[in-house]
Every structure is written in structure tokens, then in C-alpha cells.
Amino acid sequence: MVMWCYSSVVVTDPGGVPPNWRPLTDEEKGDADPLVGSSYGSAQLDPKQSAMVAASQEIRFCHKCKQFKPPRAHHCSVCRRCILKMDHHCVWVVNCVGALNYKYFLLFLFYTFLETTLVSLLLLRVFMEFFMEGEIDETPGSLAATFITFVLNIAFTLSILGFLIMHITLVGANTSTIEAYEKKTSPKWRYDLGWKKNFEQVFGLDKKYWFIPAYSEDDLRRMPALHGFEYPTRPDLEPLQQH
């Protein structure tokens, strides 16, 4: 499971923004909508249009990619493109962690924690022999190597546990690592729908797929959030979004 999840994180595209992607125009605004009657389609913005985009919370434009970017997308300086619901760029998987592989990354952390915990338990007996008096089965060299391995493995297990707890907290609040810093300026997070719905937006509704790096076809069809473009928001914050 560790290798399956790790391979899935590495080879799965975290989600990029299509070249000609555009946000939907607001029919109620009509000609007042900043997308209407402008040269946004060609990604050429003059200073006045750039100011209009910057003033809107719904319309986001990447000046590095020269195109619009969906909600919760961020530009990765390493990948040199915008990533859907970008969490971070991970050097250990040589890939970005985004909307389409975040679940696989979390499962990789989970199974790595289980694996390192199992190894620690298996080495515990030999580790205890290091402090016991009397005859032991292992040679001094193997005993010392086991002692060092156990200590390093425990340290790695605890670090993985801390990282896993942090991401579980982020999933429960429906936020990414990048957004966790951004939303500090707001007392309410618009995408926080409760821990259950927040969890389902990452792992899907089908419980059979929760512990494997894959999604069911039904989940992919009925949950737009799994594709990285559309995210439901809190109804009580809808009036604030319109202002």
C-alpha cells in the first residue's frame, strides 16, 4: 500500500488549468461584468482591467501563466504553472500535491506511519536487549545497528505522525496548507462545510475507496470538487461573497 500510494502521488497529475479556461460570467451584472467586452480571452490585460480583476474575489488571474485561474488554484514556481487546489510542492514525490492527488498523498502518509510503527514494534525486543544484562542472541555489531535503526525509525515515525495530524486538521477544515495561512485574515472560511462534507470532498462518498488511491466512477460523476474546479461554499457566507 505504501508503494501503491507513493507511485500514485508521483505519476498522477495534481491538476492543471486548461489553456483557455475562463470563469463563468455573471448574467445578473450583464455589461457590468468585468469579463464582458474585454480582451480577457486572449489573456492580455491593460492596467485598468488588471485592477478590476484584482478587486474581484471571484475572478483570479495569473500574471505568470497569462490566464485565469479557478478558485483555490495557485501558481507553482517549480512546476511553472497553476495547480488546482495546490497544497504544496513536495520534493519527496517530485510533484505538486494538488486536487487530483491530495488523497493519494494523505494515504501515503497514513500507510507510511503504519509501516514505520510496525517496524518499531518488531525492533523493540532487540532494542530492549541492549539495556539488559546477561547473554543475548545478537552480536554486538547487529545489536548496535538495531539500536540505531530503532532510534531513527522512532524519530521518523513521530515526524510522520505530526505531519499526518496536521493534514488531518486541514482536511477537517477543508483547507490546504497554502490556504491555512491565507484564511487567518478571515474569521470564517467560506469552504468549511463541516468535517463530514469536508472529508468527502477529498476521499469521496464511496467508503470502499477511502483507503485506496482511486475514486469510484460514481464519485467522479456526482462530486465536482474531486475535479478541482467547483467547490460548494457555506450558504451563510453567500451574501458576503456578492459584496
Residue, then its C-alpha position, 0 to 999 in steps of 0.5 A: m500500500v505504501m508503494w501503491c500510494y507513493s507511485s500514485v502521488v508521483v505519476t498522477d497529475p495534481g491538476g492543471v488549468p486548461p489553456n483557455w479556461r475562463p470563469l463563468t460570467d455573471e448574467e445578473k451584472g450583464d455589461a457590468d461584468p468585468l469579463v464582458g467586452s474585454s480582451y480577457g480571452s486572449a489573456q492580455l490585460d491593460p492596467k485598468q482591467s488588471a485592477m478590476v480583476a484584482a478587486s474581484q474575489e471571484i475572478r483570479f488571474c495569473h500574471k505568470c501563466k497569462q490566464f485565469k485561474p479557478p478558485r483555490a488554484h495557485h501558481c507553482s514556481v517549480c512546476r511553472r504553472c497553476i495547480l488546482k487546489m495546490d497544497h504544496h510542492c513536495v520534493w519527496v514525490v517530485n510533484c505538486v500535491g494538488a486536487l487530483n492527488y491530495k488523497y493519494f498523498l494523505l494515504f501515503l502518509f497514513y500507510t507510511f506511519l503504519e509501516t514505520t510503527l510496525v517496524s518499531l514494534l518488531l525492533l523493540r525486543v532487540f532494542m530492549e536487549f541492549f539495556m539488559e544484562g546477561e547473554i543475548d542472541e545478537t552480536p554486538g555489531s547487529l545489536a548496535a545497528t538495531f539500536i540505531t535503526f530503532v532510534l531513527n525509525i522512532a524519530f521518523t515515525l513521530s515526524i510522520l505522525g505530526f505531519l499526518i495530524m496536521h493534514i488531518t486538521l486541514v482536511g477537517a477544515n477543508t483547507s490546504t496548507i497554502e490556504a491555512y495561512e491565507k484564511k487567518t485574515s478571515p474569521k470564517w472560511r467560506y469552504d468549511l462545510g463541516w468535517k463530514k462534507n469536508f472529508e468527502q470532498v477529498f476521499g469521496l462518498d464511496k467508503k470502499y475507496w477511502f483507503i485506496p488511491a482511486y475514486s469510484e466512477d460514481d464519485l467522479r460523476r456526482m462530486p465536482a470538487l474531486h475535479g478541482f474546479e467547483y467547490p460548494t461554499r457555506p450558504d451563510l457566507e453567500p451574501l458576503q461573497q456578492h459584496 
